[in-house]
Amino acid sequence: MEAQDSEPSIDPLTEGQPGGRWLPRVLARSRFFVLLAVLSAFVSAVTLYVYGSLVVLATIWETVTHRAISIDGAKDLQVRFIELTDVFLLGTVLVIVAFGLDQLFLHPGLAVPEWLRIRNLDQLTARLIEVVGVLLGVTFLAFAVEVRGEIDVLEFGGAIAIVIAALSLLLVVSDRLAKRHDKAGASGERDVAGES
Protein backbone atom coordinates (compact mmCIF):
# COMPACT_ATOMS: atom_id res chain seq x y z
CA MET A 1 0.00 0.00 0.00
CA GLU A 2 1.19 3.46 -0.82
CA ALA A 3 1.46 6.04 1.92
CA GLN A 4 -0.98 8.88 1.50
CA ASP A 5 0.19 12.47 1.57
CA SER A 6 -0.81 14.35 4.68
CA GLU A 7 -0.64 17.70 2.88
CA PRO A 8 -3.96 19.15 1.73
CA SER A 9 -4.53 19.30 -2.00
CA ILE A 10 -3.93 22.70 -3.59
CA ASP A 11 -6.36 24.17 -6.06
CA PRO A 12 -4.35 25.28 -9.11
CA LEU A 13 -6.84 28.08 -9.80
CA THR A 14 -6.35 29.73 -6.41
CA GLU A 15 -2.71 28.80 -5.74
CA GLY A 16 -0.51 31.85 -5.35
CA GLN A 17 -3.41 34.31 -5.50
CA PRO A 18 -4.21 36.64 -2.60
CA GLY A 19 -6.99 35.07 -0.56
CA GLY A 20 -6.52 31.81 -2.45
CA ARG A 21 -7.13 29.64 0.61
CA TRP A 22 -9.70 31.53 2.69
CA LEU A 23 -11.86 32.97 -0.08
CA PRO A 24 -13.50 29.66 -1.12
CA ARG A 25 -14.24 28.89 2.53
CA VAL A 26 -15.83 32.31 3.08
CA LEU A 27 -17.93 31.94 -0.05
CA ALA A 28 -19.02 28.44 0.96
CA ARG A 29 -20.15 29.68 4.36
CA SER A 30 -21.83 32.82 3.01
CA ARG A 31 -24.88 30.73 2.18
CA PHE A 32 -25.74 30.90 5.89
CA PHE A 33 -26.64 34.57 5.40
CA VAL A 34 -29.77 33.19 3.73
CA LEU A 35 -30.83 32.22 7.24
CA LEU A 36 -31.62 35.92 7.82
CA ALA A 37 -34.02 35.90 4.86
CA VAL A 38 -35.56 32.58 5.94
CA LEU A 39 -36.19 33.78 9.49
CA SER A 40 -37.48 37.17 8.34
CA ALA A 41 -39.92 35.63 5.86
CA PHE A 42 -41.12 33.10 8.44
CA VAL A 43 -41.61 35.70 11.19
CA SER A 44 -43.42 37.96 8.70
CA ALA A 45 -45.75 35.09 7.76
CA VAL A 46 -46.48 34.26 11.41
CA THR A 47 -47.17 37.95 12.09
CA LEU A 48 -49.64 38.11 9.19
CA TYR A 49 -51.36 34.91 10.32
CA VAL A 50 -51.70 36.06 13.94
CA TYR A 51 -52.77 39.60 13.06
CA GLY A 52 -55.23 38.35 10.43
CA SER A 53 -56.72 35.90 12.94
CA LEU A 54 -57.11 38.69 15.50
CA VAL A 55 -58.87 40.85 12.90
CA VAL A 56 -61.20 37.93 12.08
CA LEU A 57 -62.08 37.52 15.76
CA ALA A 58 -62.57 41.29 16.20
CA THR A 59 -64.79 41.42 13.09
CA ILE A 60 -66.92 38.54 14.35
CA TRP A 61 -67.19 40.14 17.79
CA GLU A 62 -68.14 43.52 16.29
CA THR A 63 -70.71 41.88 14.01
CA VAL A 64 -72.34 39.92 16.83
CA THR A 65 -72.41 42.76 19.37
CA HIS A 66 -72.91 46.00 17.43
CA ARG A 67 -74.52 45.42 14.05
CA ALA A 68 -78.05 45.00 12.93
CA ILE A 69 -78.54 42.13 10.52
CA SER A 70 -78.93 43.47 6.96
CA ILE A 71 -77.90 42.95 3.34
CA ASP A 72 -75.46 45.87 3.57
CA GLY A 73 -73.88 44.31 6.65
CA ALA A 74 -73.48 41.00 4.80
CA LYS A 75 -71.84 42.75 1.84
CA ASP A 76 -69.50 44.60 4.19
CA LEU A 77 -68.54 41.29 5.81
CA GLN A 78 -67.89 39.80 2.37
CA VAL A 79 -65.41 42.54 1.56
CA ARG A 80 -63.69 42.29 4.93
CA PHE A 81 -63.27 38.52 4.78
CA ILE A 82 -62.07 38.60 1.17
CA GLU A 83 -59.47 41.20 2.14
CA LEU A 84 -58.44 39.02 5.09
CA THR A 85 -58.00 36.12 2.67
CA ASP A 86 -55.43 38.33 0.93
CA VAL A 87 -53.58 38.67 4.24
CA PHE A 88 -53.48 34.90 4.74
CA LEU A 89 -52.41 34.28 1.13
CA LEU A 90 -49.56 36.75 1.49
CA GLY A 91 -48.54 34.89 4.64
CA THR A 92 -48.57 31.68 2.59
CA VAL A 93 -46.30 33.28 -0.02
CA LEU A 94 -43.84 34.20 2.73
CA VAL A 95 -43.94 30.66 4.16
CA ILE A 96 -43.19 29.23 0.71
CA VAL A 97 -40.27 31.66 0.35
CA ALA A 98 -38.93 30.70 3.79
CA PHE A 99 -39.18 26.95 3.16
CA GLY A 100 -37.87 27.27 -0.39
CA LEU A 101 -34.78 29.28 0.53
CA ASP A 102 -34.10 26.98 3.46
CA GLN A 103 -34.20 23.90 1.22
CA LEU A 104 -32.11 25.51 -1.52
CA PHE A 105 -29.32 26.86 0.68
CA LEU A 106 -29.38 25.19 4.10
CA HIS A 107 -31.36 21.94 4.45
CA PRO A 108 -31.99 20.16 1.10
CA GLY A 109 -33.40 17.07 2.85
CA LEU A 110 -35.94 18.98 4.96
CA ALA A 111 -39.04 16.89 5.74
CA VAL A 112 -41.87 18.82 4.08
CA PRO A 113 -44.98 17.78 2.13
CA GLU A 114 -44.28 16.96 -1.51
CA TRP A 115 -46.09 20.09 -2.77
CA LEU A 116 -43.70 22.22 -0.69
CA ARG A 117 -40.52 20.40 -1.76
CA ILE A 118 -38.20 22.80 -3.59
CA ARG A 119 -35.23 21.34 -5.49
CA ASN A 120 -34.21 24.37 -7.56
CA LEU A 121 -34.91 28.05 -8.04
CA ASP A 122 -37.30 27.35 -10.93
CA GLN A 123 -39.58 25.33 -8.63
CA LEU A 124 -39.59 28.13 -6.06
CA THR A 125 -40.48 30.64 -8.77
CA ALA A 126 -43.27 28.38 -10.05
CA ARG A 127 -44.78 28.01 -6.56
CA LEU A 128 -44.65 31.77 -6.06
CA ILE A 129 -46.27 32.47 -9.43
CA GLU A 130 -49.12 30.07 -8.61
CA VAL A 131 -49.84 31.71 -5.25
CA VAL A 132 -49.43 35.26 -6.59
CA GLY A 133 -51.95 34.44 -9.34
CA VAL A 134 -54.46 33.34 -6.70
CA LEU A 135 -53.63 36.43 -4.62
CA LEU A 136 -54.32 38.71 -7.60
CA GLY A 137 -57.60 36.91 -8.28
CA VAL A 138 -58.72 37.39 -4.68
CA THR A 139 -57.67 41.05 -4.81
CA PHE A 140 -59.81 41.52 -7.93
CA LEU A 141 -62.74 39.79 -6.24
CA ALA A 142 -62.50 42.12 -3.22
CA PHE A 143 -62.33 45.15 -5.52
CA ALA A 144 -65.28 43.94 -7.61
CA VAL A 145 -67.45 43.39 -4.52
CA GLU A 146 -66.42 46.73 -3.02
CA VAL A 147 -67.09 48.98 -6.03
CA ARG A 148 -70.42 47.27 -6.74
CA GLY A 149 -70.91 47.72 -10.45
CA GLU A 150 -68.82 50.77 -11.29
CA ILE A 151 -67.10 50.89 -14.68
CA ASP A 152 -63.60 50.78 -13.12
CA VAL A 153 -64.11 47.08 -12.40
CA LEU A 154 -63.67 46.22 -16.08
CA GLU A 155 -60.39 48.14 -16.35
CA PHE A 156 -59.07 46.71 -13.08
CA GLY A 157 -60.12 43.19 -14.10
CA GLY A 158 -58.41 43.60 -17.48
CA ALA A 159 -55.20 44.69 -15.79
CA ILE A 160 -55.31 41.71 -13.41
CA ALA A 161 -56.05 39.35 -16.32
CA ILE A 162 -53.02 40.66 -18.23
CA VAL A 163 -50.77 40.15 -15.18
CA ILE A 164 -52.10 36.61 -14.58
CA ALA A 165 -51.70 35.77 -18.28
CA ALA A 166 -48.11 37.02 -18.24
CA LEU A 167 -47.33 35.01 -15.09
CA SER A 168 -48.96 31.91 -16.61
CA LEU A 169 -46.92 32.32 -19.79
CA LEU A 170 -43.76 32.64 -17.72
CA LEU A 171 -44.72 29.47 -15.84
CA VAL A 172 -45.33 27.51 -19.07
CA VAL A 173 -42.09 28.69 -20.68
CA SER A 174 -39.99 27.95 -17.58
CA ASP A 175 -41.60 24.51 -17.26
CA ARG A 176 -40.78 23.67 -20.89
CA LEU A 177 -37.20 24.90 -20.49
CA ALA A 178 -36.80 22.80 -17.34
CA LYS A 179 -38.12 19.69 -19.12
CA ARG A 180 -35.79 20.32 -22.08
CA HIS A 181 -32.86 20.77 -19.67
CA ASP A 182 -33.77 17.53 -17.83
CA LYS A 183 -34.05 15.64 -21.14
CA ALA A 184 -30.66 16.95 -22.33
CA GLY A 185 -29.08 16.01 -18.99
CA ALA A 186 -30.54 12.51 -19.14
CA SER A 187 -29.31 11.91 -22.71
CA GLY A 188 -25.85 13.20 -21.72
CA GLU A 189 -25.74 10.72 -18.84
CA ARG A 190 -26.69 7.88 -21.22
CA ASP A 191 -23.90 8.92 -23.64
CA VAL A 192 -21.33 8.92 -20.83
CA ALA A 193 -22.56 5.51 -19.62
CA GLY A 194 -22.34 4.13 -23.19
CA GLU A 195 -18.76 5.33 -23.58
CA SER A 196 -17.56 3.73 -20.34
C-alpha positions in Angstrom: 0.0 0.0 0.0 1.2 3.5 -0.8 1.5 6.0 1.9 -1.0 8.9 1.5 0.2 12.5 1.6 -0.8 14.3 4.7 -0.6 17.7 2.9 -4.0 19.1 1.7 -4.5 19.3 -2.0 -3.9 22.7 -3.6 -6.4 24.2 -6.1 -4.3 25.3 -9.1 -6.8 28.1 -9.8 -6.3 29.7 -6.4 -2.7 28.8 -5.7 -0.5 31.9 -5.4 -3.4 34.3 -5.5 -4.2 36.6 -2.6 -7.0 35.1 -0.6 -6.5 31.8 -2.4 -7.1 29.6 0.6 -9.7 31.5 2.7 -11.9 33.0 -0.1 -13.5 29.7 -1.1 -14.2 28.9 2.5 -15.8 32.3 3.1 -17.9 31.9 -0.1 -19.0 28.4 1.0 -20.1 29.7 4.4 -21.8 32.8 3.0 -24.9 30.7 2.2 -25.7 30.9 5.9 -26.6 34.6 5.4 -29.8 33.2 3.7 -30.8 32.2 7.2 -31.6 35.9 7.8 -34.0 35.9 4.9 -35.6 32.6 5.9 -36.2 33.8 9.5 -37.5 37.2 8.3 -39.9 35.6 5.9 -41.1 33.1 8.4 -41.6 35.7 11.2 -43.4 38.0 8.7 -45.7 35.1 7.8 -46.5 34.3 11.4 -47.2 38.0 12.1 -49.6 38.1 9.2 -51.4 34.9 10.3 -51.7 36.1 13.9 -52.8 39.6 13.1 -55.2 38.3 10.4 -56.7 35.9 12.9 -57.1 38.7 15.5 -58.9 40.9 12.9 -61.2 37.9 12.1 -62.1 37.5 15.8 -62.6 41.3 16.2 -64.8 41.4 13.1 -66.9 38.5 14.3 -67.2 40.1 17.8 -68.1 43.5 16.3 -70.7 41.9 14.0 -72.3 39.9 16.8 -72.4 42.8 19.4 -72.9 46.0 17.4 -74.5 45.4 14.1 -78.0 45.0 12.9 -78.5 42.1 10.5 -78.9 43.5 7.0 -77.9 43.0 3.3 -75.5 45.9 3.6 -73.9 44.3 6.7 -73.5 41.0 4.8 -71.8 42.8 1.8 -69.5 44.6 4.2 -68.5 41.3 5.8 -67.9 39.8 2.4 -65.4 42.5 1.6 -63.7 42.3 4.9 -63.3 38.5 4.8 -62.1 38.6 1.2 -59.5 41.2 2.1 -58.4 39.0 5.1 -58.0 36.1 2.7 -55.4 38.3 0.9 -53.6 38.7 4.2 -53.5 34.9 4.7 -52.4 34.3 1.1 -49.6 36.8 1.5 -48.5 34.9 4.6 -48.6 31.7 2.6 -46.3 33.3 0.0 -43.8 34.2 2.7 -43.9 30.7 4.2 -43.2 29.2 0.7 -40.3 31.7 0.3 -38.9 30.7 3.8 -39.2 26.9 3.2 -37.9 27.3 -0.4 -34.8 29.3 0.5 -34.1 27.0 3.5 -34.2 23.9 1.2 -32.1 25.5 -1.5 -29.3 26.9 0.7 -29.4 25.2 4.1 -31.4 21.9 4.4 -32.0 20.2 1.1 -33.4 17.1 2.9 -35.9 19.0 5.0 -39.0 16.9 5.7 -41.9 18.8 4.1 -45.0 17.8 2.1 -44.3 17.0 -1.5 -46.1 20.1 -2.8 -43.7 22.2 -0.7 -40.5 20.4 -1.8 -38.2 22.8 -3.6 -35.2 21.3 -5.5 -34.2 24.4 -7.6 -34.9 28.0 -8.0 -37.3 27.3 -10.9 -39.6 25.3 -8.6 -39.6 28.1 -6.1 -40.5 30.6 -8.8 -43.3 28.4 -10.1 -44.8 28.0 -6.6 -44.6 31.8 -6.1 -46.3 32.5 -9.4 -49.1 30.1 -8.6 -49.8 31.7 -5.2 -49.4 35.3 -6.6 -51.9 34.4 -9.3 -54.5 33.3 -6.7 -53.6 36.4 -4.6 -54.3 38.7 -7.6 -57.6 36.9 -8.3 -58.7 37.4 -4.7 -57.7 41.1 -4.8 -59.8 41.5 -7.9 -62.7 39.8 -6.2 -62.5 42.1 -3.2 -62.3 45.1 -5.5 -65.3 43.9 -7.6 -67.4 43.4 -4.5 -66.4 46.7 -3.0 -67.1 49.0 -6.0 -70.4 47.3 -6.7 -70.9 47.7 -10.5 -68.8 50.8 -11.3 -67.1 50.9 -14.7 -63.6 50.8 -13.1 -64.1 47.1 -12.4 -63.7 46.2 -16.1 -60.4 48.1 -16.4 -59.1 46.7 -13.1 -60.1 43.2 -14.1 -58.4 43.6 -17.5 -55.2 44.7 -15.8 -55.3 41.7 -13.4 -56.1 39.4 -16.3 -53.0 40.7 -18.2 -50.8 40.1 -15.2 -52.1 36.6 -14.6 -51.7 35.8 -18.3 -48.1 37.0 -18.2 -47.3 35.0 -15.1 -49.0 31.9 -16.6 -46.9 32.3 -19.8 -43.8 32.6 -17.7 -44.7 29.5 -15.8 -45.3 27.5 -19.1 -42.1 28.7 -20.7 -40.0 28.0 -17.6 -41.6 24.5 -17.3 -40.8 23.7 -20.9 -37.2 24.9 -20.5 -36.8 22.8 -17.3 -38.1 19.7 -19.1 -35.8 20.3 -22.1 -32.9 20.8 -19.7 -33.8 17.5 -17.8 -34.0 15.6 -21.1 -30.7 17.0 -22.3 -29.1 16.0 -19.0 -30.5 12.5 -19.1 -29.3 11.9 -22.7 -25.8 13.2 -21.7 -25.7 10.7 -18.8 -26.7 7.9 -21.2 -23.9 8.9 -23.6 -21.3 8.9 -20.8 -22.6 5.5 -19.6 -22.3 4.1 -23.2 -18.8 5.3 -23.6 -17.6 3.7 -20.3 
